[in-house]
Each structure stands twice: as structure tokens, then as C-alpha cells.
Amino acid sequence: MGATERPMRRIECEVTDTAVIRRILGRAALCRVAMVDGSEPYLVPMNCGWDGEHLLLHAATQGRKLDILRADPHVCVEVDEDIQIVTGATGEECAATYVTVIGTGTVSFVLDPRAKARDLNVILRQCHPGVPEEVFPAEALSRVVVLEVQFDHLTCKAKGITPRP
């Protein structure tokens, strides 16, 4: 087990089926990406797409997150689904049900225009199901950055709910 890996405390909630984890990543339209800016944590929500191997993200060509990722490409990504707050008569009876995937990995910048267009279409289809594949002109591709997350480690936890097929 690596330095960032540790056993899940609530082992009964752990989901180890990689097919389930991949399906969750394949349904996500939004993720949260954490990175470190010097000694300060920084977290941003981002649209995403799953190509079956990598989580794909897009961003404008400038900004704090890109400056951070160019300096240190290590990230922690969180995706969740089926979140529900369960209330009770007392505070002790309040809880939440959810499914969450958390992964650590490294971001790389997709530079090839054909790969960038392909990856943007993956994100587009995942965030807007039913939208036809788009042909992006070179000028449009120059206005966006596509990031590819290569995961080193993925965990999944389902609390109070069974992950959807």
C-alpha cells in the first residue's frame, strides 16, 4: 500500500468491483478536483468525461488551476452520486446516503488537436447525453485546455445505498 493509500475505515461500505467504479465515472458530469498551490489546498468543481481509462476535464487556457497543475500535476478527484440527506427526530438520527469515488493521480495536458477534439466530445456526451458529436474548429480548440487524469489509486464507498448498475 502506497503512502496515500490506507484501508477504508468502514470496510462494509467499500466497493471494490472495478466495473461498478468505471460505470460511476462514466455517469459523472461533475467532479471536484483538489490540488496543492504551494502549501495551500485548492479545490474546484469541473465538468468531466470518462473515456474508459482516464478522467477528462476541460478548462479555459488561463487561470489559477492551470498554473497550479503546471507546477504540480498531482490531484485528488472526487465524484459522487445518489446523495440523500436522511433526517430524523434528533441530530443523532440525521445521516446521508451516497456513493462516492475518490482517486489520486496525475494530470497531463492533451496537446494534439485531434485528441483534444475527441476528448471534448467524450466530455460533451457525458455532460449532455444525446448531443451529437461535434467538429471543433481549430480556433475553438485553441480557446480550451483538455486535461487527462491518470489515476494511481481509486476507492469507492457506498453508504446506505447500493451503487446503480
C-alpha positions as CSV (number, residue, x, y, z in Angstrom):
1,M,0.0,0.0,0.0
2,G,1.4,3.4,-1.0
3,A,1.8,6.5,1.1
4,T,-1.6,7.9,0.1
5,E,-3.4,4.5,0.3
6,R,-4.9,3.3,3.5
7,P,-7.6,0.8,4.4
8,M,-11.1,2.1,4.4
9,R,-12.3,2.5,8.0
10,R,-15.9,1.4,7.2
11,I,-14.9,-1.7,5.2
12,E,-18.5,-2.8,4.9
13,C,-19.1,0.3,2.8
14,E,-16.2,-0.3,0.4
15,V,-17.0,-1.1,-3.2
16,T,-14.2,-3.0,-4.9
17,D,-15.8,-4.0,-8.1
18,T,-13.8,-2.0,-10.8
19,A,-16.7,-2.4,-13.3
20,V,-19.0,-0.5,-10.8
21,I,-16.4,2.2,-10.2
22,R,-15.9,2.6,-14.0
23,R,-19.7,2.9,-14.5
24,I,-19.9,5.6,-11.8
25,L,-17.1,7.6,-13.5
26,G,-18.9,7.1,-16.8
27,R,-22.1,8.7,-15.5
28,A,-20.5,11.7,-13.8
29,A,-21.0,15.1,-15.3
30,L,-19.3,17.0,-12.5
31,C,-16.3,16.2,-10.3
32,R,-14.2,18.0,-7.7
33,V,-10.5,18.3,-8.3
34,A,-8.2,19.1,-5.5
35,M,-4.6,20.2,-5.9
36,V,-1.9,21.9,-3.9
37,D,-0.8,25.5,-4.6
38,G,2.5,25.7,-2.7
39,S,1.3,24.8,0.8
40,E,-2.3,25.8,0.2
41,P,-5.0,23.4,-0.8
42,Y,-7.2,24.4,-3.8
43,L,-10.4,22.7,-4.9
44,V,-12.5,23.3,-8.0
45,P,-15.6,21.7,-9.5
46,M,-15.2,20.7,-13.1
47,N,-17.2,19.0,-15.8
48,C,-15.8,15.7,-16.7
49,G,-15.9,12.7,-19.0
50,W,-14.7,9.1,-18.7
51,D,-13.0,7.5,-21.8
52,G,-12.8,4.1,-20.1
53,E,-9.2,4.7,-18.9
54,H,-8.8,8.4,-17.9
55,L,-11.0,11.1,-16.5
56,L,-11.1,14.0,-18.9
57,L,-11.5,17.6,-17.8
58,H,-11.6,20.9,-19.7
59,A,-10.8,24.5,-18.7
60,A,-10.0,27.9,-20.1
61,T,-6.5,28.4,-21.3
62,Q,-5.6,30.6,-18.3
63,G,-6.3,30.6,-14.6
64,R,-5.1,29.6,-11.2
65,K,-5.8,25.8,-11.5
66,L,-3.7,25.6,-14.7
67,D,-0.8,27.5,-13.1
68,I,-1.0,25.0,-10.1
69,L,-1.2,22.0,-12.4
70,R,1.7,23.1,-14.5
71,A,3.8,23.4,-11.3
72,D,2.5,20.2,-9.6
73,P,0.3,17.8,-11.7
74,H,-0.8,15.7,-8.7
75,V,-4.5,15.7,-8.0
76,C,-7.2,14.2,-5.9
77,V,-10.6,13.8,-7.7
78,E,-14.0,13.2,-6.1
79,V,-17.2,12.0,-7.9
80,D,-20.4,11.3,-6.2
81,E,-24.0,10.2,-7.0
82,D,-27.2,9.4,-5.3
83,I,-26.6,11.7,-2.3
84,Q,-29.6,12.0,0.0
85,I,-29.8,13.6,3.4
86,V,-31.8,11.4,5.8
87,T,-33.3,13.4,8.6
88,G,-34.6,12.1,11.9
89,A,-36.3,13.4,15.0
90,T,-32.9,14.1,16.6
91,G,-29.5,15.2,15.4
92,E,-28.2,11.7,16.1
93,E,-30.7,10.3,13.6
94,C,-29.5,12.5,10.8
95,A,-27.3,10.9,8.2
96,A,-26.6,10.8,4.5
97,T,-26.6,8.0,1.9
98,Y,-24.3,8.3,-1.1
99,V,-21.9,6.7,-3.4
100,T,-18.5,8.3,-3.9
101,V,-15.4,7.6,-5.9
102,I,-12.1,9.2,-4.8
103,G,-9.0,8.9,-6.8
104,T,-5.5,10.2,-6.8
105,G,-3.4,10.6,-9.9
106,T,-1.5,12.9,-12.2
107,V,-2.9,15.3,-14.8
108,S,-1.4,15.7,-18.3
109,F,-2.3,18.3,-20.8
110,V,-3.8,17.0,-24.1
111,L,-1.9,18.9,-26.8
112,D,-2.8,17.0,-30.1
113,P,-5.8,18.8,-31.7
114,R,-7.4,15.5,-32.8
115,A,-7.1,14.0,-29.3
116,K,-8.3,17.2,-27.8
117,A,-11.4,17.2,-30.1
118,R,-12.1,13.6,-29.3
119,D,-11.8,14.1,-25.6
120,L,-14.1,17.2,-25.7
121,N,-16.7,15.1,-27.4
122,V,-16.4,12.5,-24.6
123,I,-17.0,15.3,-22.0
124,L,-19.8,16.8,-24.1
125,R,-21.6,13.4,-24.5
126,Q,-21.3,12.6,-20.8
127,C,-22.5,16.1,-19.6
128,H,-25.2,16.4,-22.3
129,P,-26.4,12.9,-23.3
130,G,-27.9,12.8,-26.8
131,V,-25.9,15.7,-28.2
132,P,-24.3,14.7,-31.5
133,E,-20.6,14.6,-31.9
134,E,-19.2,18.0,-32.7
135,V,-16.5,19.0,-35.1
136,F,-14.4,21.7,-33.3
137,P,-12.7,24.3,-35.5
138,A,-9.0,24.9,-34.7
139,E,-9.9,28.4,-33.3
140,A,-12.3,26.9,-30.8
141,L,-9.8,24.2,-29.8
142,S,-7.2,27.0,-29.1
143,R,-9.6,28.5,-26.5
144,V,-9.7,25.5,-24.3
145,V,-7.4,23.2,-22.4
146,V,-8.1,19.5,-22.1
147,L,-6.7,17.6,-19.1
148,E,-6.4,13.9,-18.7
149,V,-6.2,12.3,-15.2
150,Q,-4.3,9.1,-15.0
151,F,-5.3,7.5,-11.7
152,D,-2.8,5.8,-9.4
153,H,-5.4,4.8,-6.9
154,L,-9.2,4.7,-6.8
155,T,-11.6,3.9,-3.9
156,C,-15.3,3.7,-3.8
157,K,-17.7,3.9,-0.9
158,A,-21.4,3.3,-0.8
159,K,-23.1,4.3,2.4
160,G,-26.7,3.3,2.9
161,I,-27.3,2.5,-0.8
162,T,-26.2,0.0,-3.4
163,P,-24.5,1.6,-6.4
164,R,-26.6,1.7,-9.5
165,P,-25.7,-0.8,-12.3
